[in-house]
Amino acid sequence: MSEEEILSRDESGRTALAYAAYFGRTAIAKCLTTENNNLLTTPDTEGMIPVVRACVQRYKKTTVYLYFETLEFLAPDEGEHGSLLLHFCMLSEMLDIALDLLRQYPRLAFTRFKYNNRVLTPILTLSAQAALFPSGTRLSLLQQWIYNVISVDRARTLSTDVRISITSMNQKEQNAIRRQGIEDICERKLIHANALEILSLTASELSKLNAEEMVESRVVPALFQSIQHGITEFMIIGEANPDVLSSAIDGKTKFLETYAIECRQEKYFHELGAREGKILTTWTDNDGNNALHVAAKLSPESYLAQFSGAALQMQKELQWFKEFESKFPECKSWVNHNGETPRQMFTREHMKLLKEAEAWMKKIANSYIIVGTLIITIMFAAAFTIPGGNNGNGYPMFSHKRLFLTYIMSDAISLSAASTSVLTFLGILTYPYTEKDFLWLSVGILTLLISVATMMVAFCAAVSIMLPDRWWVISSLVLLASIPVVVFWSLQSQILIEIFYSIYGPGNFNRERSFIRKRMSPIMGIFRSKPTKGGE
């Protein structure tokens, strides 16, 4: 092929190398670049050179090859190709490439590029990728244990080889870890390590920027975006350049602290705690709202979606507001431009959620009452329908057997627990909705679970009395009888855990809660409180 033919482009501006990158054909890319390395720097109509295109399509091997061939052309002085590649490396989680590129050209983290008619910078991209950081990754208890015990050794040069070392464990424990997907967890830990080093390099370079470069780099919007996504690691930016924190204010006169309150990011709020007292007690926005007014607003949908049901959402909202109210009591009597105190704003903002919470609680209570009533009916009848019947003197035929005592005791416990559950749910339906209903809801669910379990025990005991020598039948029935208990627990355990954690957990700011003192103040109290003189 002639040089003209090799460099020819189609209507999309793509060369043969661009298509090799698009489809991950590394061998073809090597042949083409050997013939003419000008293909490496030929962009298509979207402004993407081949290495960027390969990264967009997530072909790691092709991207690595083209990256080393194009490295000199990725410098900030050569245009936006380096920052665009850095952007897509972050989106594609190819952080080893991104890290190596930043080591070569640290200024790329702040170099502007245009994509989809938006002007962005890589630091702004990084501030939205919560999954790249430990604070944005959720792991189960077992996965967290595996994450803690493994260590990842990263070579200082770009490499896809990862060496895993496991702390002293026996072979059985190591096999258990591998069955839980150690490769995925190790890869996630490697991504976290790379992301933290990228952030560290970015923070070091930030201290070299002047005021004009700071604005162009979009550092302040990146900080606000990191708060929105809960990436607490981004506070290293403020540590590297304290002037960034003092100038961090958006178009609506929100400081980082008040935006953290609005987004319900208590972890970020702790990181900013050093200057919270100075800022939050005196700050007001254009509408005259103080920090407590911000806490009184309805949380974003993304935050509320973490909790099961409107009632639990309402409880978390009230806990958040009350903890801020106790933290900044001087803000309670402040009146905004609409003449509202923070409590009055909370009432108005959460009126719809309150109604949804009450409807949710009553719907749950109604459903459980039906189940509990059925169990009461069955177990009450079972108390008078003795297995084997009575003898001529009116005594049960099998009263001398130990299993008969198990049958009677299980029946009594099931009947008592079901009655307690029904009465508890009746109380929820009868009285006005309050926050303490969460505690009674958990009591009702637990007693209903006990009732179902003991009902199955009574059933198994009755069958064992009637068929004393058929152990294979008894064993099968015991196995079948355990299924309803397991199903009931698996379906209700999540809400039980959420309720208990919400009531007796550490709170939004990790305060210690007394088991009795913190036992739920009524939600309705905040809605029924009448304002006094002065707006209190």
N, C-alpha and C positions, 0 to 999 in steps of 0.2 A: 504493500500500500504506500501511496505517496504521502508526504507530510500533510498536504491539503486534505486528503481523504481521511487521515487519522484525526485531524482537528475539526472535521465537519460536524455540524450540529443539526438537530431536527427542529421542528417548529416550537418545541418547548425549550430550546436552547441547550439540550443535553447532548453530550458527546458519548462515544462508545464507553469511555471510562465511567461516565455518570451512570449509564445503565448497568455496568458491571458492579458499581457500588450499590445501586438500587436493589439488585438481586443477590448481593453478597457473593459475587464470583471473584474470589481473591486471586486465583490463578490467572484469569483473564486480565485482571487489573495489573498484575505484575508484568505480563507481556506488553500491555499497552504503555505503561509508564516507562518500560525499558526502551521502547521505540521513540517515545516523545514525552518528556516529563512536563511539558507545557499543559498537558491535559489535567494535571493536578490542580492547577490554579484557574481553570476555565469554569466560571459559574454558569448556571442555567438561568432561565428567565426569572426564577424566584430568588436569585442571588446566592444559591447554595453551590459550593464547590463539592467535588466527589466525596471527600472525607466527611463532610457534614451530612451529605445524603445517606451515606452508609450508616452513620450514627442515628439518623432519624429512623431508618428501617431496622435498627437494633442488630446489625450484623457486627458482632464484636471483633471477630478475626479480621474482617475486611477493614474495619475502622482502625484497628491497631496498625495494620500495615500502611494504610494511607496516611495515618497520623504522622508516623516517623518520616515518610517521604515528603510530607507537606509542612513539617514543623517550622521551617524558617519563614514560611509565608503566613504563619498564624500570629506573628507579632502584632501588638497594638498599632504600630506605625503603618502596617500593611492594610489596614481597614478593619471591618467588623467581622471578618471570617473567624478569627480566633475566639471572640466573645460569643459568636453564634454557635460554634462548636462546643464551647464550654456550657452554653445554655442547654443544648440537646444532650450532652453527656450527663448533666444533672437529671434531666427528665428520663433518660434511659438507664439511669443508675450505673453508668460506666464511670464510676468515680475514680478509678485508678488512672484513667486517661485524663480526666479533669485535674486530678492532683498533680500529675506530671506536667501538664500544660501550665498550671499555675506556678509551679516551681521555676519553669523557664521564663514566664512572663506574668509576674504577680499583678501587674496593672490591669490585666484582662478582666479581673473581677469587677472593675468599675468602668469598663469600656462599653459605651452605648452601641446598641444595634437595633435595627428595625425589623420587626416580624409581625405579620398580620396587621399591618397599619398601626402598630404600637411601638413606641420607643422604650426599650427595656435595657436592663443590665444584668449580668449573671448573678450579682448579689441579690437582686430582686427576685430572680428565679429561685435561688437557694432558699430564700425566706418563706417560700410557699410549699416546700417539699418536706413536710413533717415526717414522712416515713423514713427519711434518710438519717434521722437523729433518734437517740434513745428516748427522749421525752415524747416523741410522737409515735412510738411503737408499743403496741399492747401485746403482752405475752401472758400465757397461762402460768400458774405457779410452777408446773413442771418445766415449761419452756424457759422461765426465768432462771430456774436453778441450773439448767443446762447452759444457758447464756453466761451465767456467772462462773461456772467451773471450767469452761473451755477458754483457751487463749489463742489468739490468731497472730501468727508471725507474718508481718508484711515486709517484703523486700523493699528497699528504698527505690529500686528501679521498677518501671512498669512491667508487670507480669500478671498472668492469670493463674499462676500456681499459688495455692494457699496451703500452708502447713498448719495442721490442727494438733494442738497438744492438750491432753486431758490430765488434770491433776490426779494425784495418786488415788486410783479407784481399782477395785478388783474387776475381773473379766466380766462378771455378771452385770455390774453397774455400767460398764462401758457398752455392753451389748444392748442394755435397756436404753441408753442414750441414743445409740444409733437407730434403734427402732422408732424413736420419737422424731426422727428427721434431723439429725445433727447437722447434715449438710446445709439445710435451709437456714438453721439458726446461725451456723458459722458464717454463712454468706451475709446474713443480716448484720452480724457483729462486725464483719470486715467493712461493710458499707458504712456503718456508724463510725468506725475508726477513721476511714478516709474522709467522711464528711466533717468530722471534728477537726482534722488537720487542715482541710480546705478552709474552714472557718477561721482557724488560727492564722493561716497565711494571709487571709483577707484582712483580719484585724491588724496584723503587723503592717500591711501596706496602707491601711486606712490612715495611720498616723502621719503619713507623708503627704496627704492631700491638703490643698489649701481650701479656703472657704468656697470658691467658685467650683472647684472640682468636686467638693463634697455634695453640692447641690446637683450637679450633672450626674453623679454616680448613683443617685436615688437611694442613698443610705437610709435617710429618715423614713421614706415609704417602706423600705425593706424591714425596718424595725417594727413599724406598725403592722405590717403583714405577718411578721413572725409572731407577734402577740396574738393575732387572730387565729393562727394555726397552733399556738401553744408551744412554740420552739424556744424553750428557755435558754438553750445553749447560745442563742444569738446575743445574750447580754454581754458576751465577751467583746462585742463591738463597742459597747459603752465603756467597758473597762479600758480598752485600747485608746479611746479618745473620749474623755469625759465631756468635751464640748458638744458631742453628738447628742448626749442625753439632755443637756440644757437647752439645745435648740430643737429637740424632737417635738414638734407640734404640727398638727395637720391643719387643713383649711377651716375646720370647725372649732378651732382652739381647743383641741383635745390633747392632753399630755399622755405620755405612755401609761402612766398610772391609771388615769381615768378610762383610757381605752381598754386596759386590762380588766377593769371593773365591768365595763360594758360587755366585753366578750366572755366574762366569767372565767378568766384565766388566773386562778388563785396562785398557781405555781409561779407565773410571771410576776404577779403582784408581790410575792415574797422577795424575788430577785431585785425588785425596785424599791424595797422597803426602806432603804437608807434615807431616802428623801421624801417618803410618803407623807410624813407628818407635816412637813413644810408646804408641800404642794397641795395635798388633799383638803386640808382645813381652810385654805384661803381661796381655792380655785373656784371659778364660776365660768359657765359658757355664755354664748350670746343670748340664750334664753333665760339666764339667771339661775340655772340649775347648778347646785353644788355636787360634790362627789356622792353624797347620800342619795340625791335625786337620780343620779346615774345608776346606783345600785338598786333603786326602786323600779327601774324600767323592766319590762318583760325581756327575758333572756332570748338570745337568738335561737332559732329552730334547731340548729345543729347541736346546741348544748342541751336543749330539752329532750331531744330524741334519744339521749343516752339513758333515760330513765323510763321504766315501764309504767305506763298509765298516767293520766292527768293528775291523779291525787299525789303520786310521788313527785311529779314535777312541781306541783304547788308547794309541797313541803320543802323541797330544795330551794325554791325561790324565797320562801319565808326565812329559811335558815340563813341564806346568803344576806338578806336585808338586815336581819336581826344582828348578825355578827358585825356588820359594818356600822349599824346603829350604836352598838356598844363600844365599838372602836373609836368612833368619832361623835361623841354625844353633843359636841358644840354645833354640829350641822343639823340637828333634828328640828330646830325651830326656824330654820331659814325658809323664806318664802320666795319662790321664783316669780317670773314675770306674769304667770297665769294665776298667781295667788295661791299656789299649792305648796304645802309642806311635803317633805319626802314621804311621810306616811299616807297622805292623801293621794299622792301620785301612785304609790304602790297599790292602793285600793282601786284606782281607776284603771291602771294598766293590767291588773290581774283579775278583774271582775269576770271576764269570759272564762279564764282558766279555772277560777274557783267553781263556776257552775259546772264545767266539764269534770272537775275533780269530784264534786258531789255526785254527779250522775254515774261516774265510773265506780265509785265506792258502793253505791246502792245497787248497781247492776251486779257487781261481784257478790255482794251480800245475798241478793235474791237467788243467785245461782247456787250458792253453797247451802242456803236454807233448804232448798229442794232435796239436795243430796243427803243432808243431815236428817231431814224428816223421814226419808225412806229408810235410813239405817235405824232410826229409833223404832219405826214400825216393825221392822224385821227382828231386831234384837229383843223387843218387848214380847213379841209372840214366841221367840225362841226360848225365852225364860220359862214358859209354861208348856213348851213342847219338848219334853225331856227325851233324849235318845233311849230307846228301849222301853219307854212307858213306865208305869208304876206297878208295884205289886198289890196284893189284896189289901194291905194296910195303908196304902197311899204313899209309900216311900218309893223313890226312884229305884229301878231295878239294878242300875250300875253305880249306886252311890258309894260303894266300897272301893271303886277303882280310882286311882290317882288322876287319870285322864278326865274323869267326871268333874273333879274339882277344877281342873284347868278349863274345862268347858264353861262351868258356872262363873268362874272369875273373869274369863275373857268376855263373856256375855255381859256381865255387870259393868266392866270397864268400858266396853264399846258403847253400851247404852248411856252411861254417864258422860263419856266424852262427846258423843253425838248431841246429847241434850245441852251440854255446855256450849258446844259450837253453835247450835241453833239459837240459843239465847243470846250469845255474843253478837251474832249477825242481826238479830232482831233489835238489839240495842243500837247498832249502827243505823238501821232503817228508821228507828223511832225518834232519835234525838237529832238536833241540828248538826250538820257536818262540822267536825273539829279536827285538829291535827292529831289529837290523841287516838282518833279512830284507826290510825296506822298500827298502833300497838295492839288494839283489840282485833284488828284484821289478822295480824300474825297469830294471836292467841286462838282465834277461830279456826284458822287453817291448820295449825298444829294439832288442836284437839280433834279436828275432823280426820287428820292423818292417823292419829292414835286410834280413833274409832274404826277406821277401815282396817288397820292392821290387826287389831284385836278381834274384829269380826271374822277375819280370815283364820285367826288362831282358833276361835270357837268352832268354825266349820271343820277344820282339820281334826280337832279333838273329837267332835261328834262322829266323823267318819272312822277314826281310829277305834272308838268304842264299839261301833257297829261291826267293824271288820278287823278284829284283833290279830288275825293270822295272815292277813293279806298285805304284807309290808311293801310289796312292789306297787300296789294300788295306792297305799297311803303316801309313799314317797312321790309318786306322780302327782297326787292331789296337792301335796304341800308345795311342790314346784309351781303348779298352776296357780295356787292361791297367792303366791308371792308376787305374781305378775301385776295385779291391780295396785299393790302397795308401791312397787317400783315405778310403775307408770305415774301414779299420783305424785310421788316425790319428785320424779324427774321433771314433771310439768310445773310444779309449784315451788320447787326449791329456789329458783332464781328470784322470784318475787319476795320470798321469805328472807333470803340473804340481803337483798336490796333494802328491805324494810328495816332489818336489824342494824345493818351498817349505817343507814341513814339516821336512825335514832341514836345509836350508841357508838357510832364511828367517831373519828377524830375531828370531824367538822371541816369546813372549807379552809380554815387556816391552821389546821392541826392543833387546835386547842384541846386540852384534856377535858373530857366531859364527865361529870358525875353521873353515875348510873341512875340516881333518883332525881337529883336537882335538875338535870337536863331532860326530863322525861316529857317533853312535849307541852308547850303552851298552846292554847287553842288558836287555830288560824282565824276563827271568826272574831276573836278579840280585836285584831287589827282593823277589821272592817266595821266593827260596831263602835269603836272608840269615837267619842264626840270631840271635835276640836274646841279648845278653850281660847280664852283671850290671848292675843298675840300669835295665833296660828298654831299653838301647841296641840 
